[in-house]
């Protein structure tokens, strides 16, 4: 058999072996229900405005996953995640709670970071991360009356706000999503690269054979 064809067969076998190896890796899928949240809380002089919110997290994977939730560094001083770590079973979902505490009007913008990690010791399962954008536009209240609490918002005198659950965080956040894949996995990259390599080899073979024919 022609050496060029042997080279082609070897290259094709190598590419298929590489793709099969990558296919054995299980890539988790992440799903959240709130991609962007915009809030307009009122700020009353002498009070802390405390807003209770949730982010829907869904496990669409066939295995149990460990979920880590945190606030990005831009807002970690104002946002405390109460459901920061938990496990979801396949097709299970949870409204993870977080609390926003503000005392001054202004614009606050950051992200709620969510990481999906395999709740297993298997090494062929990789994690994935998503983020929900959070924009808070806090405006001063024009009311002279005392603020009234609602189902999602509470107003606490600043002297007492340090004693309530959901106060400001005192430790810096850890962004665990930066090292995790966001969209394209290794397996997804292998196939198009393999096709390009294969086409290049075929083109080279045809070119060389055409040159031999002319000679």
C-alpha positions as CSV (number, residue, x, y, z in Angstrom):
1,X,0.0,0.0,0.0
2,X,1.2,3.5,-0.7
3,X,3.1,5.1,2.2
4,X,1.0,8.2,1.9
5,X,-2.2,6.2,2.4
6,X,-0.6,4.5,5.4
7,X,0.2,7.9,6.8
8,X,-3.4,9.0,6.3
9,X,-4.8,5.9,8.0
10,X,-2.5,6.3,10.9
11,X,-3.4,10.0,11.4
12,X,-7.1,9.2,11.2
13,X,-6.8,6.4,13.8
14,X,-4.9,8.8,16.1
15,X,-7.6,11.5,15.8
16,X,-10.4,9.0,16.5
17,X,-8.5,7.7,19.5
18,X,-8.1,11.2,20.9
19,X,-11.7,12.0,20.4
20,X,-12.8,8.8,22.1
21,X,-10.6,9.5,25.1
22,X,-12.1,13.0,25.4
23,X,-15.6,11.6,25.1
24,X,-15.0,9.6,28.3
25,X,-14.9,12.8,30.3
26,X,-18.3,13.9,31.8
27,X,-18.9,17.6,31.5
28,X,-21.5,19.0,33.9
29,X,-24.2,21.3,32.7
30,X,-25.1,24.4,34.8
31,X,-28.5,26.1,34.9
32,X,-29.8,29.1,36.8
33,X,-33.1,30.9,36.7
34,X,-32.1,34.6,37.2
35,X,-29.5,35.7,34.7
36,X,-29.9,39.4,35.6
37,X,-31.5,41.1,38.6
38,X,-32.2,44.8,39.0
39,X,-33.4,46.2,42.3
40,X,-34.5,49.7,43.4
41,X,-34.5,49.7,47.2
42,X,-35.3,52.9,49.2
43,X,-32.8,54.2,51.8
44,X,-34.1,55.8,54.9
45,X,-31.8,58.0,57.1
46,X,-30.8,56.2,60.2
47,X,-31.9,52.8,58.9
48,X,-30.3,49.8,57.2
49,X,-32.3,48.6,54.2
50,X,-32.3,44.8,54.2
51,X,-33.5,43.0,51.0
52,X,-34.0,39.3,50.9
53,X,-33.6,37.7,47.5
54,X,-33.2,34.2,46.0
55,X,-31.6,32.8,42.9
56,X,-33.0,29.6,41.3
57,X,-30.4,26.9,40.8
58,X,-31.2,23.8,38.8
59,X,-29.3,20.5,38.4
60,X,-30.0,19.1,35.0
61,X,-27.3,16.5,35.3
62,X,-27.7,12.7,35.9
63,X,-25.5,12.8,39.0
64,X,-25.5,14.7,42.3
65,X,-23.7,18.0,42.2
66,X,-22.3,20.3,44.9
67,X,-23.3,23.9,44.5
68,X,-21.2,26.8,45.8
69,X,-22.8,30.3,45.8
70,X,-20.9,33.6,46.6
71,X,-21.0,37.3,45.8
72,X,-18.3,38.9,43.6
73,X,-15.7,41.2,45.0
74,X,-17.6,44.3,43.9
75,X,-20.5,43.6,46.2
76,X,-19.4,41.1,48.8
77,X,-19.5,43.7,51.6
78,X,-23.2,44.3,51.0
79,X,-24.4,40.8,50.0
80,X,-24.4,37.8,52.3
81,X,-25.3,34.4,50.8
82,X,-27.1,32.3,53.3
83,X,-27.3,29.2,51.1
84,X,-23.7,29.2,50.2
85,X,-23.1,25.5,49.8
86,X,-25.4,22.5,49.3
87,X,-26.0,19.4,47.2
88,X,-28.6,18.9,44.5
89,X,-29.8,15.6,43.2
90,X,-30.5,15.0,39.5
91,X,-33.2,17.3,38.2
92,X,-33.5,18.9,41.6
93,X,-33.7,22.7,42.1
94,X,-33.4,25.1,44.9
95,X,-34.0,28.8,45.5
96,X,-30.7,29.8,47.1
97,X,-31.1,32.8,49.5
98,X,-29.0,35.9,49.8
99,X,-29.4,39.1,51.8
100,X,-28.5,42.6,50.7
101,X,-27.8,45.2,53.4
102,X,-27.4,48.9,52.5
103,X,-27.2,52.1,54.5
104,X,-26.3,54.6,51.8
105,X,-27.9,55.5,48.4
106,X,-25.9,54.7,45.3
107,X,-25.4,52.3,42.5
108,X,-24.1,48.8,43.4
109,X,-23.2,46.3,40.6
110,X,-21.7,42.9,40.8
111,X,-22.5,39.2,40.3
112,X,-23.8,36.2,42.2
113,X,-21.3,33.4,41.4
114,X,-22.6,29.8,41.1
115,X,-20.3,26.8,40.7
116,X,-21.4,23.3,39.9
117,X,-19.0,20.6,41.1
118,X,-19.3,16.8,41.0
119,X,-20.3,15.4,44.3
120,X,-18.1,12.4,43.6
121,X,-14.5,11.2,43.7
122,X,-14.4,10.4,40.0
123,X,-11.7,12.2,38.2
124,X,-13.4,12.2,34.8
125,X,-16.1,14.7,35.8
126,X,-15.3,18.4,35.4
127,X,-17.1,21.3,37.0
128,X,-18.7,24.4,35.5
129,X,-19.5,27.9,36.6
130,X,-22.2,30.5,35.9
131,X,-22.9,34.1,37.2
132,X,-26.1,36.1,37.7
133,X,-25.6,39.9,37.2
134,X,-26.9,42.0,40.1
135,X,-27.6,45.7,39.7
136,X,-28.8,47.7,42.8
137,X,-29.9,51.3,42.4
138,X,-30.6,52.6,45.9
139,X,-32.4,55.9,46.1
140,X,-32.9,58.1,49.2
141,X,-36.5,58.1,50.4
142,X,-38.4,61.4,50.4
143,X,-40.9,60.1,53.0
144,X,-40.8,61.7,56.5
145,X,-42.6,58.7,58.0
146,X,-40.9,55.7,59.6
147,X,-40.3,52.9,57.0
148,X,-42.6,49.9,56.8
149,X,-41.3,46.4,56.4
150,X,-42.6,44.2,53.5
151,X,-42.3,40.5,52.7
152,X,-38.9,41.0,51.0
153,X,-37.5,44.2,52.6
154,X,-36.9,45.2,56.2
155,X,-35.7,48.4,57.7
156,X,-33.7,48.2,60.9
157,X,-32.2,51.1,62.9
158,X,-28.5,51.2,62.1
159,X,-27.6,50.8,65.8
160,X,-29.3,47.4,65.8
161,X,-28.3,46.2,62.3
162,X,-25.1,44.5,63.4
163,X,-27.1,42.1,65.5
164,X,-29.4,40.8,62.7
165,X,-28.9,37.9,60.4
166,X,-27.8,39.0,56.9
167,X,-25.6,41.9,57.9
168,X,-22.5,42.8,56.0
169,X,-19.8,40.2,55.3
170,X,-16.5,40.6,57.0
171,X,-14.4,38.3,54.8
172,X,-13.4,38.7,51.2
173,X,-15.1,36.4,48.6
174,X,-13.5,33.5,46.7
175,X,-14.3,33.4,43.0
176,X,-14.3,29.7,42.1
177,X,-15.8,30.1,38.7
178,X,-12.6,31.6,37.0
179,X,-10.9,28.2,36.6
180,X,-14.1,26.4,35.4
181,X,-15.3,26.0,31.8
182,X,-18.0,28.4,30.8
183,X,-19.1,27.1,27.4
184,X,-16.7,25.0,25.3
185,X,-15.4,21.7,26.7
186,X,-12.3,19.9,25.5
187,X,-14.4,17.2,23.8
188,X,-16.2,19.9,21.8
189,X,-12.9,21.3,20.6
190,X,-11.4,18.0,19.5
191,X,-13.8,17.2,16.7
192,X,-13.4,20.4,14.7
193,X,-9.6,20.4,15.2
194,X,-9.6,16.7,14.0
195,X,-11.6,17.6,10.9
196,X,-9.2,20.4,10.0
197,X,-6.2,18.2,10.5
198,X,-7.8,15.4,8.4
199,X,-8.6,17.8,5.6
200,X,-5.0,19.1,5.6
201,X,-3.7,15.6,5.4
202,X,-6.0,14.6,2.6
203,X,-5.1,17.8,0.7
204,X,-1.4,17.1,1.1
205,X,-1.9,13.5,-0.1
206,X,-3.8,14.6,-3.2
207,X,-1.3,17.3,-4.0
208,X,1.7,14.9,-3.7
209,X,0.0,12.2,-5.8
210,X,-0.9,14.8,-8.5
211,X,2.7,15.9,-8.6
212,X,3.8,12.3,-9.1
213,X,1.3,11.8,-11.9
214,X,2.7,14.8,-13.8
215,X,6.2,13.4,-13.5
